[in-house]
Amino acid sequence: MFRLATTLFSLVGTSFAGTGVIAVLVIGADSVLPIVLAAGAGVLVALPATWLIARAIYTES
């Protein structure tokens, strides 16, 4: 299951980080710190989300 989770994290992590960056840019915070913090927060949120997705896929098969 760990291999599945690492593969999924490459997709989920970038999606969440990108969504966070887009949200920060939309609200008008265009300096470096908010962008980096939003990307980091997206990656941190993606860790448990990836684990839940991988567990759901692994238990079904």
C-alpha positions in Angstrom: 0.0 0.0 0.0 3.0 2.3 0.6 3.9 2.2 -3.1 0.3 3.1 -4.1 0.3 6.0 -1.6 3.6 7.4 -2.9 2.4 7.3 -6.4 -0.9 8.9 -5.5 0.9 11.6 -3.5 2.6 12.8 -6.6 -0.8 13.6 -8.0 -2.7 14.6 -4.9 0.1 16.7 -3.5 0.6 18.8 -6.6 -3.2 19.2 -7.0 -3.7 20.5 -3.4 -0.6 22.7 -3.5 -1.7 24.2 -6.8 -5.2 24.8 -5.6 -3.8 26.6 -2.6 -1.5 28.8 -4.7 -4.4 29.7 -7.0 -6.6 30.6 -4.1 -3.9 32.8 -2.7 -3.4 34.5 -6.0 -7.1 35.1 -6.5 -7.4 36.9 -3.2 -4.6 39.2 -4.3 -1.7 38.1 -2.1 1.0 38.1 -4.7 4.1 38.1 -2.5 6.4 35.1 -2.1 5.5 34.2 1.5 1.7 33.6 1.1 2.4 31.6 -2.1 4.9 29.3 -0.4 2.8 28.9 2.7 -0.3 28.0 0.6 1.8 25.4 -1.3 3.1 24.0 1.9 -0.3 23.8 3.5 -1.6 22.0 0.4 1.1 19.4 0.7 0.4 18.9 4.4 -3.3 18.5 3.7 -2.5 16.1 0.9 -0.7 13.6 3.2 -3.7 12.3 5.1 -5.9 12.6 2.0 -3.5 10.5 0.1 -3.4 7.9 2.8 -7.2 7.7 2.9 -7.5 7.4 -0.9 -4.8 4.7 -1.0 -6.5 2.7 1.8 -9.8 2.9 0.0 -8.3 1.7 -3.2 -6.3 -1.0 -1.6 -9.2 -2.5 0.4 -11.4 -2.6 -2.6 -9.0 -4.7 -4.7 
